[in-house]
Amino acid sequence: MLFWLKKVVGFWLMPVPLSLALLAAGAGLLYFTRRKKLGRGLVIAGGLWLLVCSNVGVGTWLVLGLEAHYPAQPAFSADAPLPASLARCSYVAVLGGG
């Protein structure tokens, strides 16, 4: 039960499904009911949410904290020795490697 609940809640918290649902609900209210003000508000909210979440600047701002906390490994040449942090590694886990 909790697995399906997690999947449903996780799906609706993603930006694209949420904004498309807001846009569809707002368009439905605009065209098929007399609640035009609520429909207009939902369409505007869905459009703004999609615009904000698809903006590169917002994504960059959200990642800044992680990038500051976990800096990237410096580039090194083939003949140079490995950095100390990499020399201690025994295993490499490839996430999403198929």
C-alpha positions in Angstrom: 0.0 0.0 0.0 2.7 2.5 0.9 4.7 1.7 -2.2 1.8 2.8 -4.5 1.1 5.8 -2.3 4.8 6.8 -2.6 4.6 6.4 -6.4 1.4 8.4 -6.8 2.5 11.3 -4.5 6.0 11.3 -6.1 4.4 11.5 -9.5 2.2 14.5 -8.7 5.0 16.4 -6.9 7.1 16.5 -10.1 6.9 19.8 -11.9 5.6 18.7 -15.3 2.6 16.5 -14.2 1.6 19.1 -11.6 1.7 22.0 -14.0 -0.1 20.1 -16.8 -2.8 19.0 -14.3 -3.2 22.7 -13.1 -3.4 23.8 -16.8 -6.0 21.1 -17.7 -8.1 21.8 -14.6 -8.0 25.5 -15.2 -8.9 25.1 -18.9 -11.8 22.7 -17.9 -13.1 25.3 -15.4 -12.8 28.1 -18.0 -14.7 26.4 -20.8 -17.2 24.1 -19.0 -18.2 25.9 -15.8 -19.1 29.3 -14.6 -16.0 29.5 -12.3 -13.9 31.5 -14.7 -11.9 33.3 -12.0 -10.7 30.0 -10.5 -10.0 28.5 -13.9 -8.0 31.6 -14.9 -6.0 31.4 -11.6 -5.2 27.7 -12.1 -4.1 28.3 -15.7 -1.8 31.1 -14.6 -0.5 29.1 -11.7 0.2 26.1 -13.9 1.9 28.2 -16.5 4.1 30.1 -14.0 5.0 26.8 -12.2 6.1 25.3 -15.5 8.0 28.4 -16.4 9.8 28.6 -13.0 10.7 24.9 -12.9 12.0 24.8 -16.5 14.2 27.9 -16.0 17.9 27.2 -16.1 18.6 29.8 -13.4 16.3 28.2 -10.9 17.9 24.8 -11.5 21.4 26.3 -11.1 20.3 28.0 -7.9 18.9 24.8 -6.4 22.2 22.9 -7.2 24.5 25.5 -5.8 24.3 24.1 -2.2 25.1 20.5 -3.3 28.0 21.7 -5.5 29.4 23.7 -2.7 29.1 20.8 -0.2 30.5 18.1 -2.6 33.1 19.7 -4.9 34.0 18.0 -8.2 37.1 16.0 -8.5 39.9 18.0 -10.3 40.9 16.9 -13.7 44.3 15.1 -13.9 46.5 13.9 -16.6 47.4 10.2 -17.4 51.0 10.5 -16.2 50.2 12.3 -12.9 49.7 10.4 -9.7 46.2 10.0 -8.4 45.0 12.5 -5.7 45.0 11.0 -2.2 41.2 10.9 -2.0 41.0 8.8 -5.2 44.0 6.6 -4.3 42.2 5.3 -1.2 39.2 4.1 -3.3 38.8 0.4 -3.7 35.6 0.2 -5.7 33.6 2.4 -8.1 29.8 2.2 -8.2 28.3 3.2 -11.5 24.8 4.4 -10.9 22.4 3.9 -13.8 24.9 2.1 -15.8 22.4 -0.4 -17.2 
